[in-house]
Amino acid sequence: QVKWKGKDLFDLVCRTLGLRETWFFGLQYTIKDTVAWLKMDKKVLDHDVPTEEPKTFHFLAKFYPENAEEELVQEITQHLFFLQVKKQILDEKIFCPPEASVLLASYAVQAKYGDYDPNVHKRGFLAQEELLPKRVINLYQMTPEMWEERITAWYAEHRGRARDEAEMEYLKIAQDLEMYGVNYFAIRNKKGTELLLGVDALGLHIYDPDNRLTPKISFPWNEIRNISYSDKEFTIKPLDKKIDVFKFNSSKLRVNKLILQLCIGNHDLFMRRRKADSLEVQQMKAQAREEKARKQMERQCLAREKQMREEAERTRDELERRLMQLKEEATMANEALMRSEETADLLAEKAQITEEEAKLLAQKAAEAEQEMQRIKATAIRTEEEKRLMEQKVLEAEMLALKMAEESERRAKEADQLKQDLQEARESERRAKQKLLEITSKSSYTQSMNSSTTALPTDLPSYNLISESLSFDFKDTDMKRLSMEIEKEK
């Protein structure tokens, strides 16, 4: 509304967010390239805000805690600081070494995605995420996939951390960075040397423009007696009067006002931290502890339920796997049964064939037995015949021997008979010759005796008959012998 003061707008934002630790935050706007903060006791429209519509304010942390874990009570406060510090690191307003950048990126991934699950968080799931400063990416010759692998390796180590725990771990690392929570302003000392003034939760620091990490001079809040400015000149009076007053000039009066606001606010918080907590803060911390304990119990219950669910899922998966295995075994058993039935049919058929073959073999065996008996009988007969043959051979040999002897004897007889035959033929020849002689003599005698006295006829006649009988006998006997000899041959 037109009459609203800065506090009205700020309280509305805080109520909308549910934020109670309002002293860290403010509404920032930009006027003529200079950052300014909305004053709580001044009307919004009385500020030098831009005239264009709509008017834009940024709800940001104006003051930073010394120790985030101890001072930031509400989870929403932690989350808002996490978002702002993360953006400042990525925008390189806070210098962060490469290794710390990777570690912070892993906590940011844990805060956003929860526990690492390789089945869900596959390669490339961080491709669209802005997690590292460009300076760090350009510093090494590494591909986005290689950076993702490095971040994921750390991310997997953060298993079990809730979002608020991961964000708090992020802030605990970030608050140790040299540029964390420092507001820088360009100034000049009395000699006109360009310097940087840094305002943070611990005090004021003077830097060289080329080195924002290591201050040349520091003024802790507990050592500063007074801070003031007149026009563009700013004066820092140390508590120790022996130390010279430090004066510097800023570029604009508006900048001096901003520096003074930051100094007053940081100094108030510095002194506030060193006092006992107010009742409101005590209540907030008690509620935060209760809330943290409740969330811890919820997380434990959730972890138990998750574990039980995982166990149930594992059991279910195991049962499903077992069921699939049993189905496969049943299928294999059915196939085996079918094969067994086929085998049984084949075996039955084979058994039938075997039985038939056995019958045939039995028949053949019977025939073979008969044949063997026949062969045995034949063998016996063959033995007898063999024995008879051997006997006949022996007899034939003996007969041959006898016949050889007989042949020899007959040959001798034949030779003898031949000799006798020759002798007989010789005798016959001589007898014939003698007979011729006798015949011739008889004729002559008869012629002679035709005129003489006849001789006695009894003796000559006897001799002739005797010789004739003797010849006839020998001739017949010789023929018979010749026939017998021829027969034997």
C-alpha positions, 0 to 999 in steps of 0.5 A, spaced: 500 500 500 502 507 498 502 508 506 506 502 507 513 503 511 519 498 509 517 494 515 510 493 513 513 490 506 518 486 510 514 483 515 509 481 510 514 477 506 517 474 512 510 472 514 509 469 507 515 465 508 514 463 515 521 466 517 522 468 524 529 470 524 528 476 521 534 480 523 539 477 518 535 479 512 533 485 508 529 488 502 535 490 497 534 494 491 538 498 486 538 505 484 543 508 479 548 502 479 548 502 487 546 497 491 541 500 497 537 496 502 530 498 504 529 502 511 524 499 516 522 506 519 521 509 512 515 509 507 517 505 501 515 510 496 519 515 500 526 511 498 529 512 491 526 506 488 526 506 481 520 509 478 518 504 473 513 499 474 513 494 477 518 496 483 522 490 484 526 488 491 530 482 492 529 479 499 536 477 501 541 476 507 544 482 509 548 480 515 551 473 516 552 469 522 559 467 525 557 460 526 551 458 521 550 451 525 549 455 532 546 461 530 541 459 524 535 456 528 529 455 523 530 450 517 527 456 512 533 460 515 538 455 513 535 454 506 535 461 504 542 462 506 544 456 503 540 458 496 544 465 497 551 463 498 550 457 493 548 463 488 554 467 490 559 461 489 556 460 482 557 467 480 564 467 483 562 473 488 565 468 493 572 465 491 572 457 492 577 452 490 576 447 485 576 441 491 571 445 495 567 447 489 566 439 488 564 437 495 559 443 495 556 441 489 555 434 492 552 437 498 547 441 493 545 435 489 544 431 496 539 437 498 536 436 491 535 429 490 536 426 496 540 419 497 544 417 491 540 411 487 544 408 481 538 405 478 535 412 478 541 417 478 544 415 472 549 418 467 547 425 465 542 426 470 546 433 472 547 435 465 542 441 466 544 443 473 549 449 475 553 446 480 560 449 479 563 456 478 565 457 470 572 459 473 573 452 476 570 448 470 575 452 465 581 451 469 581 444 468 581 440 461 575 436 463 568 434 460 562 435 463 561 427 464 568 427 468 565 433 472 559 429 474 563 423 475 567 427 480 561 430 483 557 423 484 563 420 487 562 425 493 554 425 492 554 417 494 558 418 500 552 423 503 547 417 503 542 418 509 543 426 510 536 429 510 535 436 506 537 441 512 543 437 514 546 437 507 544 444 506 547 445 513 554 442 511 554 446 505 554 452 509 559 450 514 564 449 509 562 455 505 563 459 512 570 458 512 571 461 505 575 468 505 570 472 502 564 469 505 559 474 508 564 480 506 561 486 503 566 490 499 566 497 497 571 501 493 575 507 497 581 511 497 585 513 503 588 520 505 594 519 500 589 517 494 591 510 494 585 505 491 583 500 496 577 496 498 573 496 504 570 489 507 564 489 512 563 482 515 560 479 521 567 480 525 569 487 523 572 491 518 577 489 513 582 493 508 584 490 502 588 491 496 584 491 490 587 485 487 587 481 493 580 480 496 582 474 500 587 476 505 586 483 508 592 488 509 589 491 516 583 488 520 579 492 525 575 487 529 568 490 532 570 489 539 576 494 538 572 499 534 570 505 539 566 509 533 565 509 526 562 516 523 562 519 516 562 526 514 560 527 507 564 522 503 569 521 508 569 515 513 572 515 520 574 509 524 576 510 531 580 504 534 578 503 542 586 503 543 587 511 543 594 509 541 592 507 534 591 512 529 584 513 526 583 510 520 580 515 515 578 514 507 573 516 502 568 513 498 565 514 491 558 517 493 555 519 499 550 513 498 555 508 499 557 511 506 550 511 508 550 503 506 557 502 509 554 505 516 548 501 515 552 495 515 557 496 520 551 498 525 547 492 523 553 487 524 556 490 530 549 489 533 549 482 531 556 481 534 554 484 541 548 480 541 551 474 540 556 475 546 550 476 550 544 471 553 539 469 548 533 473 548 526 470 550 524 469 543 530 466 541 530 461 547 523 459 545 525 459 537 531 454 539 526 450 544 521 449 538 527 448 533 530 442 538 523 439 538 522 440 531 529 437 530 527 431 535 520 430 531 523 430 524 529 426 527 524 421 529 520 421 523 526 420 519 528 414 523 521 412 522 521 413 515 528 410 515 525 404 518 519 404 514 524 404 508 528 399 510 522 395 512 519 396 505 526 395 502 526 388 505 519 387 503 521 389 496 527 384 497 523 379 499 517 380 494 523 380 489 526 374 492 519 371 492 518 373 485 525 370 483 523 364 486 516 364 483 520 365 476 525 360 478 519 355 480 515 356 474 522 355 470 523 349 474 516 347 473 516 348 465 523 344 465 519 339 469 513 339 464 518 339 458 522 333 462 516 329 463 514 330 456 521 328 454 520 322 459 513 320 456 516 320 449 522 317 452 518 312 455 514 311 449 520 310 445 523 305 450 516 301 450 517 301 443 524 299 443 522 294 449 517 291 444 522 291 439 527 288 444 522 283 446 521 281 439 529 281 438 529 277 444 524 272 441 528 271 435 534 271 438 531 265 443 529 262 437 535 263 433 539 260 440 534 254 440 536 253 432 543 254 434 543 249 440 540 244 435 545 246 430 550 245 435 547 238 437 547 236 430 554 239 429 556 235 436 553 229 433 556 230 426 562 231 430 562 225 434 560 221 427 566 225 424 570 223 430 568 216 428 569 216 421 575 220 422 577 214 427 574 209 422 578 213 416 584 213 420 583 205 421 582 204 414 588 208 412 592 204 417 589 198 414 590 201 407 597 202 409 598 195 411 595 193 405 599 197 401 605 195 405 602 187 404 601 189 397 608 192 396 611 186 399 606 181 395 607 185 389 615 185 390 614 177 391 609 177 385 614 181 381 620 176 384 615 170 382 614 174 375 621 174 374 622 167 376 616 165 372 619 169 366 625 166 367 621 159 367 617 161 361 624 163 357 626 156 360 620 153 358 620 156 351 627 154 350 625 147 352 619 147 348 624 150 342 628 144 343 623 139 344 620 142 337 627 141 334 628 135 337 621 133 335 622 135 328 629 131 329 625 125 331 620 126 326 625 127 321 628 121 323 622 117 324 620 118 317 627 116 315 626 110 319 620 108 316 622 109 309 628 105 311 624 100 315 619 099 309 624 094 307 627 092 313 624 089 319 619 093 323 621 095 330 617 094 337 612 099 337 611 099 344 617 104 347 617 109 342 610 110 342 610 111 349 616 116 349 612 120 344 606 120 348 610 122 354 613 127 351 607 130 348 603 130 355 609 133 358 609 139 353 601 139 353 602 140 361 607 145 361 603 150 355 597 150 359 600 151 366 604 157 362 598 160 360 595 160 366 600 163 370 601 168 364 593 170 366 594 170 373 600 175 372 597 180 368 591 180 373 595 181 378 599 187 374 
